[in-house]
Amino acid sequence: MQGAPARPAAPSPLPTAPERATVPVAGVATMVGSGLSNQVGAAVGSLAFPVIGPVGVVTVRQYVAAAVLLAVGRPRLRSFTWRQWWPVLLLAVVFGTMNLSLYTAVDRIGLGLAVTLEFLGPLGIALATTRRRVDACCALFATAGVVTLMRPRPSADYLGMGLGLLAALCWASYILLNRTVGSRLPGAQGSAAAAMVSALMFLPVGIAAAVRHPPTAGAAGCAVAAGVLSSAVPYLADLFTLRRVPAPVFGLFMSVNPVLAALVGWVVLGQGLGWPEWTGVAAVVGANAIGILTARATA
């Protein structure tokens, strides 16, 4: 739930011959819709920051994510063993921390830069699992982009940047924990249980936030819309996409999310980026794209 973390998908039978002709168009359209929905949701959610703050928006988003995942995953909680529960509990903590740090970063440094920094999480996982020279070059390329984004200047918000990097660390942890949870629990039961626990953890936080900053109807609507657009829609869209689009293609498109975030931030929120920021975003996106394309070429 992203910022756009990886989401579990159930396997699907191969499409029949008549379906194959429509798969590329449908897959691309779904990926574009999922990416735009995710970033527009974050932008809409940020409109509620002045009233209920990032904490209030994230709390509502956690509730929406839990409702969607519980409906899809239907976890059998009573049958869980401790060996299954402990990674679920860790995943719940990481899930909540990731969204809270990302939305707070968005509030401080803007949507485009926050999502770009968060994207270093899955990029780092991908580069750390290979030993090719081209991946070392990609890592240097991405590092140069981050240095450009975080260069010292009077207006630099290092706390916001640090929160973006924390979100990246959480996303990387989220991916690794999801693999563990997925190997120990069938389907989306583990992710659903983690979303439920995370929502319960945010319950007292949400009550305290509502008491300190009573939400208006508009702010509550923006927060709910953020939950639907950034949690429900991308999750369901990815279930459809990952059944029809090869994983490398899906990963390649995921690398475009920082660009989509920057564009949505500019159009919806008026958060324009200068050429140094666009250069940094391009370096991070390019590093991921090169890594995926070269991996496909050598496979």
BALOBA-1460 file (C-alpha; in Angstrom, 3 decimals):
// residues 299
<rec num="1" residu="m" x="0.000" y="0.000" z="0.000"/>
<rec num="2" residu="q" x="1.888" y="2.752" z="-1.064"/>
<rec num="3" residu="g" x="3.465" y="4.685" z="-1.079"/>
<rec num="4" residu="a" x="2.972" y="1.566" z="-3.091"/>
<rec num="5" residu="p" x="4.353" y="-1.491" z="-1.413"/>
<rec num="6" residu="a" x="4.127" y="-4.932" z="-2.994"/>
<rec num="7" residu="r" x="0.793" y="-6.663" z="-2.553"/>
<rec num="8" residu="p" x="0.071" y="-10.420" z="-2.596"/>
<rec num="9" residu="a" x="-1.576" y="-11.912" z="-5.616"/>
<rec num="10" residu="a" x="-3.181" y="-15.299" z="-6.133"/>
<rec num="11" residu="p" x="-2.081" y="-17.449" z="-9.072"/>
<rec num="12" residu="s" x="-4.292" y="-17.594" z="-12.124"/>
<rec num="13" residu="p" x="-4.607" y="-20.040" z="-15.012"/>
<rec num="14" residu="l" x="-3.045" y="-19.012" z="-18.312"/>
<rec num="15" residu="p" x="-5.378" y="-17.049" z="-20.591"/>
<rec num="16" residu="t" x="-6.875" y="-18.802" z="-23.566"/>
<rec num="17" residu="a" x="-5.868" y="-17.896" z="-27.108"/>
<rec num="18" residu="p" x="-8.686" y="-15.371" z="-27.687"/>
<rec num="19" residu="e" x="-7.798" y="-13.615" z="-24.400"/>
<rec num="20" residu="r" x="-4.109" y="-13.200" z="-25.156"/>
<rec num="21" residu="a" x="-4.732" y="-10.477" z="-27.747"/>
<rec num="22" residu="t" x="-6.352" y="-8.225" z="-25.175"/>
<rec num="23" residu="v" x="-3.995" y="-8.939" z="-22.284"/>
<rec num="24" residu="p" x="-1.300" y="-6.327" z="-23.076"/>
<rec num="25" residu="v" x="-3.779" y="-3.463" z="-23.424"/>
<rec num="26" residu="a" x="-5.756" y="-4.482" z="-20.353"/>
<rec num="27" residu="g" x="-2.593" y="-5.006" z="-18.314"/>
<rec num="28" residu="v" x="-1.051" y="-1.673" z="-19.245"/>
<rec num="29" residu="a" x="-4.318" y="0.168" z="-18.627"/>
<rec num="30" residu="t" x="-4.664" y="-1.452" z="-15.210"/>
<rec num="31" residu="m" x="-1.068" y="-0.635" z="-14.234"/>
<rec num="32" residu="v" x="-1.492" y="2.992" z="-15.286"/>
<rec num="33" residu="g" x="-4.773" y="3.219" z="-13.400"/>
<rec num="34" residu="s" x="-3.286" y="1.629" z="-10.293"/>
<rec num="35" residu="g" x="-0.276" y="3.953" z="-10.268"/>
<rec num="36" residu="l" x="-2.344" y="7.081" z="-10.828"/>
<rec num="37" residu="s" x="-4.906" y="6.010" z="-8.238"/>
<rec num="38" residu="n" x="-2.171" y="5.466" z="-5.663"/>
<rec num="39" residu="q" x="-0.581" y="8.870" z="-6.174"/>
<rec num="40" residu="v" x="-3.846" y="10.783" z="-6.553"/>
<rec num="41" residu="g" x="-4.997" y="9.164" z="-3.317"/>
<rec num="42" residu="a" x="-1.892" y="10.403" z="-1.521"/>
<rec num="43" residu="a" x="-2.406" y="13.884" z="-2.966"/>
<rec num="44" residu="v" x="-6.080" y="13.974" z="-1.948"/>
<rec num="45" residu="g" x="-5.176" y="12.730" z="1.512"/>
<rec num="46" residu="s" x="-2.645" y="15.529" z="1.915"/>
<rec num="47" residu="l" x="-5.464" y="18.057" z="1.443"/>
<rec num="48" residu="a" x="-6.726" y="16.968" z="4.873"/>
<rec num="49" residu="f" x="-3.358" y="17.581" z="6.577"/>
<rec num="50" residu="p" x="-4.215" y="21.142" z="7.717"/>
<rec num="51" residu="v" x="-7.247" y="19.813" z="9.633"/>
<rec num="52" residu="i" x="-6.373" y="16.335" z="10.929"/>
<rec num="53" residu="g" x="-2.669" y="16.080" z="10.091"/>
<rec num="54" residu="p" x="-0.803" y="13.135" z="8.539"/>
<rec num="55" residu="v" x="-1.573" y="10.975" z="11.591"/>
<rec num="56" residu="g" x="-5.319" y="11.350" z="11.106"/>
<rec num="57" residu="v" x="-5.124" y="10.594" z="7.391"/>
<rec num="58" residu="v" x="-2.922" y="7.528" z="7.920"/>
<rec num="59" residu="t" x="-5.258" y="6.264" z="10.641"/>
<rec num="60" residu="v" x="-8.229" y="6.338" z="8.255"/>
<rec num="61" residu="r" x="-6.146" y="4.759" z="5.510"/>
<rec num="62" residu="q" x="-5.192" y="1.895" z="7.843"/>
<rec num="63" residu="y" x="-8.875" y="1.266" z="8.565"/>
<rec num="64" residu="v" x="-9.731" y="1.178" z="4.860"/>
<rec num="65" residu="a" x="-6.801" y="-1.128" z="4.071"/>
<rec num="66" residu="a" x="-7.849" y="-3.479" z="6.880"/>
<rec num="67" residu="a" x="-11.447" y="-3.582" z="5.644"/>
<rec num="68" residu="v" x="-10.379" y="-4.399" z="2.074"/>
<rec num="69" residu="l" x="-7.787" y="-7.027" z="2.995"/>
<rec num="70" residu="l" x="-10.020" y="-8.719" z="5.558"/>
<rec num="71" residu="a" x="-12.780" y="-8.998" z="2.943"/>
<rec num="72" residu="v" x="-10.356" y="-10.511" z="0.414"/>
<rec num="73" residu="g" x="-8.065" y="-12.561" z="2.659"/>
<rec num="74" residu="r" x="-10.555" y="-13.825" z="5.266"/>
<rec num="75" residu="p" x="-7.840" y="-14.935" z="7.717"/>
<rec num="76" residu="r" x="-8.561" y="-17.824" z="10.095"/>
<rec num="77" residu="l" x="-6.971" y="-16.132" z="13.089"/>
<rec num="78" residu="r" x="-7.713" y="-18.874" z="15.605"/>
<rec num="79" residu="s" x="-5.699" y="-21.386" z="13.613"/>
<rec num="80" residu="f" x="-2.540" y="-19.231" z="13.506"/>
<rec num="81" residu="t" x="0.493" y="-20.593" z="15.346"/>
<rec num="82" residu="w" x="3.156" y="-18.429" z="17.018"/>
<rec num="83" residu="r" x="5.482" y="-19.231" z="14.113"/>
<rec num="84" residu="q" x="2.872" y="-17.600" z="11.854"/>
<rec num="85" residu="w" x="1.901" y="-14.799" z="14.218"/>
<rec num="86" residu="w" x="5.293" y="-13.216" z="14.886"/>
<rec num="87" residu="p" x="6.048" y="-12.173" z="11.276"/>
<rec num="88" residu="v" x="2.434" y="-10.971" z="10.987"/>
<rec num="89" residu="l" x="2.898" y="-8.736" z="14.049"/>
<rec num="90" residu="l" x="6.186" y="-7.363" z="12.700"/>
<rec num="91" residu="l" x="4.522" y="-6.753" z="9.335"/>
<rec num="92" residu="a" x="1.750" y="-4.811" z="11.080"/>
<rec num="93" residu="v" x="4.277" y="-2.530" z="12.813"/>
<rec num="94" residu="v" x="6.231" y="-1.997" z="9.599"/>
<rec num="95" residu="f" x="3.041" y="-1.356" z="7.606"/>
<rec num="96" residu="g" x="1.866" y="1.385" z="9.962"/>
<rec num="97" residu="t" x="5.307" y="2.979" z="10.319"/>
<rec num="98" residu="m" x="5.805" y="2.990" z="6.550"/>
<rec num="99" residu="n" x="2.562" y="4.837" z="5.837"/>
<rec num="100" residu="l" x="2.978" y="7.281" z="8.713"/>
<rec num="101" residu="s" x="6.558" y="8.183" z="7.782"/>
<rec num="102" residu="l" x="5.641" y="8.531" z="4.091"/>
<rec num="103" residu="y" x="2.629" y="10.795" z="4.682"/>
<rec num="104" residu="t" x="4.576" y="12.932" z="7.146"/>
<rec num="105" residu="a" x="7.347" y="13.222" z="4.562"/>
<rec num="106" residu="v" x="4.783" y="14.220" z="1.926"/>
<rec num="107" residu="d" x="3.590" y="16.946" z="4.280"/>
<rec num="108" residu="r" x="7.133" y="18.299" z="4.667"/>
<rec num="109" residu="i" x="8.908" y="17.808" z="1.320"/>
<rec num="110" residu="g" x="6.129" y="17.156" z="-1.201"/>
<rec num="111" residu="l" x="4.705" y="14.092" z="-2.885"/>
<rec num="112" residu="g" x="7.273" y="13.646" z="-5.667"/>
<rec num="113" residu="l" x="10.395" y="13.729" z="-3.485"/>
<rec num="114" residu="a" x="8.834" y="11.645" z="-0.714"/>
<rec num="115" residu="v" x="7.771" y="8.845" z="-3.067"/>
<rec num="116" residu="t" x="11.153" y="8.907" z="-4.845"/>
<rec num="117" residu="l" x="13.015" y="8.451" z="-1.558"/>
<rec num="118" residu="e" x="10.584" y="5.724" z="-0.464"/>
<rec num="119" residu="f" x="11.198" y="3.907" z="-3.739"/>
<rec num="120" residu="l" x="14.803" y="3.304" z="-2.675"/>
<rec num="121" residu="g" x="13.465" y="0.489" z="-0.475"/>
<rec num="122" residu="p" x="12.419" y="-1.976" z="-3.201"/>
<rec num="123" residu="l" x="15.259" y="-0.753" z="-5.427"/>
<rec num="124" residu="g" x="17.767" y="-1.568" z="-2.676"/>
<rec num="125" residu="i" x="16.268" y="-5.047" z="-2.231"/>
<rec num="126" residu="a" x="16.513" y="-5.700" z="-5.962"/>
<rec num="127" residu="l" x="20.131" y="-4.533" z="-6.223"/>
<rec num="128" residu="a" x="21.241" y="-6.342" z="-3.062"/>
<rec num="129" residu="t" x="20.090" y="-9.718" z="-4.341"/>
<rec num="130" residu="t" x="22.326" y="-9.726" z="-7.441"/>
<rec num="131" residu="r" x="26.067" y="-9.634" z="-8.066"/>
<rec num="132" residu="r" x="26.206" y="-8.241" z="-11.598"/>
<rec num="133" residu="r" x="28.412" y="-5.289" z="-12.485"/>
<rec num="134" residu="v" x="25.518" y="-3.509" z="-14.133"/>
<rec num="135" residu="d" x="23.658" y="-3.599" z="-10.810"/>
<rec num="136" residu="a" x="26.608" y="-1.959" z="-9.068"/>
<rec num="137" residu="c" x="26.445" y="0.778" z="-11.696"/>
<rec num="138" residu="c" x="22.703" y="1.114" z="-11.122"/>
<rec num="139" residu="a" x="23.313" y="1.457" z="-7.386"/>
<rec num="140" residu="l" x="25.817" y="4.250" z="-8.005"/>
<rec num="141" residu="f" x="23.386" y="5.895" z="-10.418"/>
<rec num="142" residu="a" x="20.596" y="5.790" z="-7.831"/>
<rec num="143" residu="t" x="22.944" y="7.064" z="-5.117"/>
<rec num="144" residu="a" x="23.877" y="10.028" z="-7.296"/>
<rec num="145" residu="g" x="20.165" y="10.767" z="-7.703"/>
<rec num="146" residu="v" x="19.606" y="10.685" z="-3.953"/>
<rec num="147" residu="v" x="22.593" y="12.964" z="-3.342"/>
<rec num="148" residu="t" x="21.096" y="15.386" z="-5.851"/>
<rec num="149" residu="l" x="17.740" y="15.294" z="-4.093"/>
<rec num="150" residu="m" x="19.273" y="15.719" z="-0.628"/>
<rec num="151" residu="r" x="21.958" y="18.261" z="-1.542"/>
<rec num="152" residu="p" x="22.589" y="20.926" z="1.149"/>
<rec num="153" residu="r" x="20.650" y="24.144" z="0.603"/>
<rec num="154" residu="p" x="18.949" y="26.708" z="2.869"/>
<rec num="155" residu="s" x="15.446" y="25.366" z="2.214"/>
<rec num="156" residu="a" x="16.345" y="21.693" z="2.668"/>
<rec num="157" residu="d" x="14.062" y="19.837" z="5.080"/>
<rec num="158" residu="y" x="16.319" y="17.084" z="6.362"/>
<rec num="159" residu="l" x="13.717" y="15.755" z="8.774"/>
<rec num="160" residu="g" x="11.289" y="15.278" z="5.887"/>
<rec num="161" residu="m" x="14.011" y="13.590" z="3.829"/>
<rec num="162" residu="g" x="14.895" y="11.367" z="6.759"/>
<rec num="163" residu="l" x="11.263" y="10.322" z="7.053"/>
<rec num="164" residu="g" x="11.258" y="9.487" z="3.335"/>
<rec num="165" residu="l" x="14.307" y="7.255" z="3.879"/>
<rec num="166" residu="l" x="12.592" y="5.675" z="6.894"/>
<rec num="167" residu="a" x="9.652" y="4.883" z="4.630"/>
<rec num="168" residu="a" x="12.127" y="3.286" z="2.194"/>
<rec num="169" residu="l" x="13.591" y="1.134" z="4.963"/>
<rec num="170" residu="c" x="10.082" y="0.123" z="6.014"/>
<rec num="171" residu="w" x="9.121" y="-0.748" z="2.434"/>
<rec num="172" residu="a" x="12.189" y="-2.976" z="2.108"/>
<rec num="173" residu="s" x="11.293" y="-4.651" z="5.414"/>
<rec num="174" residu="y" x="7.692" y="-4.956" z="4.236"/>
<rec num="175" residu="i" x="8.807" y="-6.875" z="1.146"/>
<rec num="176" residu="l" x="11.005" y="-9.266" z="3.120"/>
<rec num="177" residu="l" x="8.373" y="-9.848" z="5.799"/>
<rec num="178" residu="n" x="5.671" y="-10.384" z="3.178"/>
<rec num="179" residu="r" x="7.772" y="-13.175" z="1.703"/>
<rec num="180" residu="t" x="8.033" y="-14.823" z="5.112"/>
<rec num="181" residu="v" x="4.334" y="-14.370" z="5.834"/>
<rec num="182" residu="g" x="3.400" y="-15.635" z="2.377"/>
<rec num="183" residu="s" x="5.458" y="-18.799" z="2.881"/>
<rec num="184" residu="r" x="3.733" y="-19.573" z="6.195"/>
<rec num="185" residu="l" x="0.134" y="-18.591" z="5.496"/>
<rec num="186" residu="p" x="-1.974" y="-19.293" z="2.390"/>
<rec num="187" residu="g" x="-3.349" y="-16.609" z="0.096"/>
<rec num="188" residu="a" x="-3.692" y="-13.128" z="1.561"/>
<rec num="189" residu="q" x="-4.458" y="-14.307" z="5.091"/>
<rec num="190" residu="g" x="-1.172" y="-13.010" z="6.500"/>
<rec num="191" residu="s" x="-1.444" y="-9.582" z="4.894"/>
<rec num="192" residu="a" x="-5.063" y="-9.299" z="6.008"/>
<rec num="193" residu="a" x="-4.190" y="-10.191" z="9.598"/>
<rec num="194" residu="a" x="-1.306" y="-7.688" z="9.573"/>
<rec num="195" residu="a" x="-3.588" y="-4.932" z="8.247"/>
<rec num="196" residu="m" x="-6.128" y="-5.719" z="10.971"/>
<rec num="197" residu="v" x="-3.492" y="-5.577" z="13.740"/>
<rec num="198" residu="s" x="-2.091" y="-2.333" z="12.312"/>
<rec num="199" residu="a" x="-5.578" y="-0.787" z="12.272"/>
<rec num="200" residu="l" x="-6.103" y="-1.822" z="15.896"/>
<rec num="201" residu="m" x="-2.747" y="-0.255" z="16.821"/>
<rec num="202" residu="f" x="-3.864" y="3.007" z="15.244"/>
<rec num="203" residu="l" x="-7.226" y="2.994" z="17.034"/>
<rec num="204" residu="p" x="-6.048" y="4.914" z="20.151"/>
<rec num="205" residu="v" x="-3.931" y="7.151" z="17.921"/>
<rec num="206" residu="g" x="-6.973" y="7.946" z="15.811"/>
<rec num="207" residu="i" x="-9.114" y="8.720" z="18.854"/>
<rec num="208" residu="a" x="-6.452" y="11.038" z="20.278"/>
<rec num="209" residu="a" x="-6.015" y="12.765" z="16.903"/>
<rec num="210" residu="a" x="-9.790" y="13.251" z="16.568"/>
<rec num="211" residu="v" x="-10.005" y="14.782" z="20.049"/>
<rec num="212" residu="r" x="-7.110" y="17.181" z="19.423"/>
<rec num="213" residu="h" x="-8.088" y="18.008" z="15.846"/>
<rec num="214" residu="p" x="-11.813" y="17.374" z="15.285"/>
<rec num="215" residu="p" x="-12.253" y="16.391" z="11.638"/>
<rec num="216" residu="t" x="-14.512" y="18.321" z="9.318"/>
<rec num="217" residu="a" x="-16.694" y="16.535" z="6.785"/>
<rec num="218" residu="g" x="-14.343" y="17.595" z="3.992"/>
<rec num="219" residu="a" x="-11.209" y="16.371" z="5.789"/>
<rec num="220" residu="a" x="-12.835" y="13.050" z="6.664"/>
<rec num="221" residu="g" x="-13.927" y="12.644" z="3.051"/>
<rec num="222" residu="c" x="-10.395" y="13.302" z="1.787"/>
<rec num="223" residu="a" x="-8.963" y="10.777" z="4.244"/>
<rec num="224" residu="v" x="-11.463" y="8.100" z="3.218"/>
<rec num="225" residu="a" x="-10.810" y="8.847" z="-0.451"/>
<rec num="226" residu="a" x="-7.080" y="8.449" z="0.210"/>
<rec num="227" residu="g" x="-7.715" y="5.061" z="1.760"/>
<rec num="228" residu="v" x="-9.848" y="3.895" z="-1.146"/>
<rec num="229" residu="l" x="-7.605" y="5.292" z="-3.899"/>
<rec num="230" residu="s" x="-4.268" y="4.336" z="-2.287"/>
<rec num="231" residu="s" x="-5.248" y="1.003" z="-0.709"/>
<rec num="232" residu="a" x="-8.403" y="-0.579" z="-2.115"/>
<rec num="233" residu="v" x="-8.064" y="0.324" z="-5.799"/>
<rec num="234" residu="p" x="-4.311" y="-0.482" z="-6.170"/>
<rec num="235" residu="y" x="-4.692" y="-3.766" z="-4.287"/>
<rec num="236" residu="l" x="-7.544" y="-5.001" z="-6.464"/>
<rec num="237" residu="a" x="-5.876" y="-3.660" z="-9.616"/>
<rec num="238" residu="d" x="-2.634" y="-5.460" z="-8.791"/>
<rec num="239" residu="l" x="-4.516" y="-8.715" z="-8.233"/>
<rec num="240" residu="f" x="-5.782" y="-8.362" z="-11.812"/>
<rec num="241" residu="t" x="-2.462" y="-7.191" z="-13.260"/>
<rec num="242" residu="l" x="-0.133" y="-9.764" z="-11.700"/>
<rec num="243" residu="r" x="-2.267" y="-12.568" z="-13.108"/>
<rec num="244" residu="r" x="-1.858" y="-11.279" z="-16.667"/>
<rec num="245" residu="v" x="1.408" y="-9.327" z="-16.830"/>
<rec num="246" residu="p" x="4.875" y="-10.890" z="-16.365"/>
<rec num="247" residu="a" x="6.576" y="-9.912" z="-13.104"/>
<rec num="248" residu="p" x="9.510" y="-8.107" z="-14.835"/>
<rec num="249" residu="v" x="7.075" y="-5.930" z="-16.801"/>
<rec num="250" residu="f" x="5.155" y="-5.144" z="-13.625"/>
<rec num="251" residu="g" x="8.399" y="-4.255" z="-11.823"/>
<rec num="252" residu="l" x="9.491" y="-2.037" z="-14.696"/>
<rec num="253" residu="f" x="6.242" y="-0.103" z="-14.584"/>
<rec num="254" residu="m" x="6.491" y="0.234" z="-10.795"/>
<rec num="255" residu="s" x="9.664" y="2.243" z="-11.354"/>
<rec num="256" residu="v" x="7.564" y="4.963" z="-13.011"/>
<rec num="257" residu="n" x="5.692" y="5.681" z="-9.768"/>
<rec num="258" residu="p" x="8.081" y="8.441" z="-8.606"/>
<rec num="259" residu="v" x="7.456" y="10.238" z="-11.914"/>
<rec num="260" residu="l" x="3.693" y="9.822" z="-11.524"/>
<rec num="261" residu="a" x="3.965" y="11.143" z="-7.966"/>
<rec num="262" residu="a" x="5.908" y="14.195" z="-9.123"/>
<rec num="263" residu="l" x="3.375" y="14.905" z="-11.883"/>
<rec num="264" residu="v" x="0.373" y="14.444" z="-9.579"/>
<rec num="265" residu="g" x="2.032" y="16.634" z="-6.941"/>
<rec num="266" residu="w" x="2.536" y="19.342" z="-9.543"/>
<rec num="267" residu="v" x="-0.970" y="19.157" z="-11.084"/>
<rec num="268" residu="v" x="-3.059" y="18.543" z="-7.948"/>
<rec num="269" residu="l" x="-1.020" y="20.231" z="-5.224"/>
<rec num="270" residu="g" x="1.040" y="22.774" z="-7.151"/>
<rec num="271" residu="q" x="4.297" y="21.213" z="-5.890"/>
<rec num="272" residu="g" x="6.617" y="21.988" z="-8.782"/>
<rec num="273" residu="l" x="10.124" y="20.519" z="-8.973"/>
<rec num="274" residu="g" x="13.237" y="22.229" z="-10.275"/>
<rec num="275" residu="w" x="15.626" y="20.634" z="-12.731"/>
<rec num="276" residu="p" x="17.943" y="19.260" z="-9.981"/>
<rec num="277" residu="e" x="14.982" y="17.438" z="-8.386"/>
<rec num="278" residu="w" x="13.808" y="16.084" z="-11.733"/>
<rec num="279" residu="t" x="17.370" y="14.918" z="-12.417"/>
<rec num="280" residu="g" x="17.429" y="13.059" z="-9.103"/>
<rec num="281" residu="v" x="14.041" y="11.456" z="-9.768"/>
<rec num="282" residu="a" x="15.173" y="10.418" z="-13.255"/>
<rec num="283" residu="a" x="18.349" y="8.850" z="-11.849"/>
<rec num="284" residu="v" x="16.436" y="6.709" z="-9.344"/>
<rec num="285" residu="v" x="13.838" y="5.667" z="-11.927"/>
<rec num="286" residu="g" x="16.515" y="5.017" z="-14.550"/>
<rec num="287" residu="a" x="18.540" y="2.842" z="-12.168"/>
<rec num="288" residu="n" x="15.561" y="0.596" z="-11.564"/>
<rec num="289" residu="a" x="14.575" y="0.452" z="-15.238"/>
<rec num="290" residu="i" x="18.105" y="-0.441" z="-16.368"/>
<rec num="291" residu="g" x="18.402" y="-3.119" z="-13.713"/>
<rec num="292" residu="i" x="15.132" y="-4.781" z="-14.744"/>
<rec num="293" residu="l" x="15.753" y="-4.536" z="-18.511"/>
<rec num="294" residu="t" x="19.279" y="-5.957" z="-18.284"/>
<rec num="295" residu="a" x="18.061" y="-8.739" z="-16.008"/>
<rec num="296" residu="r" x="15.483" y="-9.717" z="-18.640"/>
<rec num="297" residu="a" x="18.135" y="-9.608" z="-21.378"/>
<rec num="298" residu="t" x="20.469" y="-11.967" z="-19.496"/>
<rec num="299" residu="a" x="17.761" y="-14.323" z="-18.210"/>
